[in-house]
Amino acid sequence: MSVAAVLAAGSGPWPSHPPAMADDVNSIDAIIRAMYASVSFSEGRGPDAERLASLCVPHGRLIKVHANNIDDMSVPEFVERVQTRISEQGLRSFVERELFRRTEVFAGIAHVFTTYESRTDDGGGGDHLLYRGINSVQLRHDGRRWWILTILWTDERDDCPIPAAYLPRS
C-alpha cells in the first residue's frame, strides 16, 4: 500500500503494523543501525517505509526541531515528505550515518543521543555533505524486543554547532 493510500485511509498510521526483522530489534545497537539504514536510500527510491514503521510503535512520532518551530510527523507523513523532496527537488540519494552515540538505559527504557551526518550523491558520483545533527531516540523494551517511541532531531546550524562532547574523539 502506498504511503498516500495509508494516509487517506485514516485508520491510524498503518492498517496492520508491519512485522520487524528479529535482527533489527534484538538490541539497542541493532535498532539504531536499522533506523539509519531505513531512512537512507539510493536511486530516488526514498526511505524504506515498512522497515522504519516496523521499528516504531504503531503511533511513534518523528519530530524535527527547527530554530523557531517543529515538524511533528507519523512515519507515513515523514516518508511522504521525503517522497515530495525527491520529486520536487530531484533528491537522488540520501545516506545518514552515525558519528557518535551516548546511551542511557533503565528498567526497559532507553534514551539514545546519536550524532549523524547526512550525505547525497550529486548524480555525477560526487558525495556531498548535506548536514549534521543529533537524533534523540526514545526506546522501550517490552520483554521481547526494542521499540522506537520517538525520534526527535535537529540539524546543526551556524548559531548552534554540535558540542564536542557529541562528536567522535580522534
N, C-alpha and C positions, 0 to 999 in steps of 0.2 A: 504494500500500500504506500502511495507517495506521501510525503510529509504534508503536502497541501490537503490531501484527502483525509488524513488523520486530523488535521486542524478543523476541517469542515465538518467532520463527524460530530465534534463537540462532546464526545463521551470520555473526556479525560485525555491525558497525554497519549495513551496507546490503547487500541481496542483490546488487545491482550498483551501483557508485558512480555517482551522478548526474553528468552532464557539466556543466561550468561554462560560463557565457556568457563568451565571449572578453573582452568589455569589463569583466567583473568581476575578471579575474585577470591582466591585462596589465601592471599596475604596483602598487606598494605603495599609492598613493593609491586606486586603483580597488578593491582587495580590502578595504581598511579601510572605504571608503564602502559597499561591498556587504555587509560584515559588519553594519554598523549598520542598513542597510535590511532585512536578512534577519531580525533579531531584533525589529524594530518591526512593529506591526500595528494595525489598527483593526477595529471591529465584532466583537470577540471571536474573530477568526479564529485568532489565535496566530501564532507565528513561521513564516516560510517555510522549513520543514524541508529541503526538497530544495535550495534555493539555499544555505542555510547549509552543508549537507553537501558541496555541490559546491565550496565554498571551502576545505574542510578535507581533509587527508589522510584516507584511509579510517578510520584509528584515531585521529583527532585527539581531543584532550581539552579540555573546558571545565571550569575549576576555579574555584569561588567560594571565596574565603578569608574566613572569619568570624574574630571575635576569638579563639575557642578551638578551631576545627576547620576542616575544608574539606569542600566537596561536590565530588567528582570525578566528572564525567559524560561520557558519549559524546554526540554530537549528538542521537541519538534520545532518550536519557534526559533531556537538557536540555529538549527540546521537550515531552516527556511531563510534566515538572514544570510548565512554563508552562501546558499544557492543563489540568492539575489546578487550578492557581491561577485560571484563567478560570472553570472550572465551580464550584469551591468558594467563591471569593471574589468572583465577579462582575466580574473584571477585563475591562473592555470594550475598552480600547485601551492601547497601550504604545509610546512613541516614545523611542528612545535616540539622542541626538545628541552628536557630538564637540564638545568645547570647546577642546581643545589637544592637540598631538601633538609627541612627540620621537622621532625615528627614527635608528637606528644600523644600518649595513649593512657587511658584509664577506663577500667570496667566496661570494656566493649565499645567505647567511643574513641575516636582518634581525630586529631587535627593535624593536617599536613600543610606546611608552608613550603611551596615548591617554586623556585625561581625558574623562569623559562626564557627561551629566545624563540622567535618565530621568523622563519625564512621562506622565501619563494624563489621560483625559477623564472627568469625573465623570458623564457622561450628560446633563448639562444645558448642555453647551457650555463648561464650565469646565475650564481646563487647569491641572493641579496637578503641582508638582514632587514626585516620589517620593523620589529620592535622587540623589546624585552619587558618583563614584568614579573609579577608574583601572583600565583594562584593560592588561595586559601581554601583547602578542601576539607569538608567535614564528613566523617565516615562513621558508620555503625556496623558492628559485627552482631549478627543475630543467632550465633551458635553454629551456623553452617557456612556463612560466607560474609565478606565485607560488602557494604552498600555505600555508594556516594549519596549523601543527603543534599549537599550544596557545593557548588564550585563558585567562589567569589574571587574575581580577579581585577587587577588594574595594571595598565601598561606604565612603564617608566616614562617620565616626562622631564624636560629640561629643568623645571622647577621642583621635580620630585624624583631624584635619582635613586636607584636601588641601593640601600645601605650595604656597606662592605660585609656586614655580618651575614648577608643573604646571597653572597657571591662565592664562587669556588675559590678556595685558597690555593695559591700556586706553590 
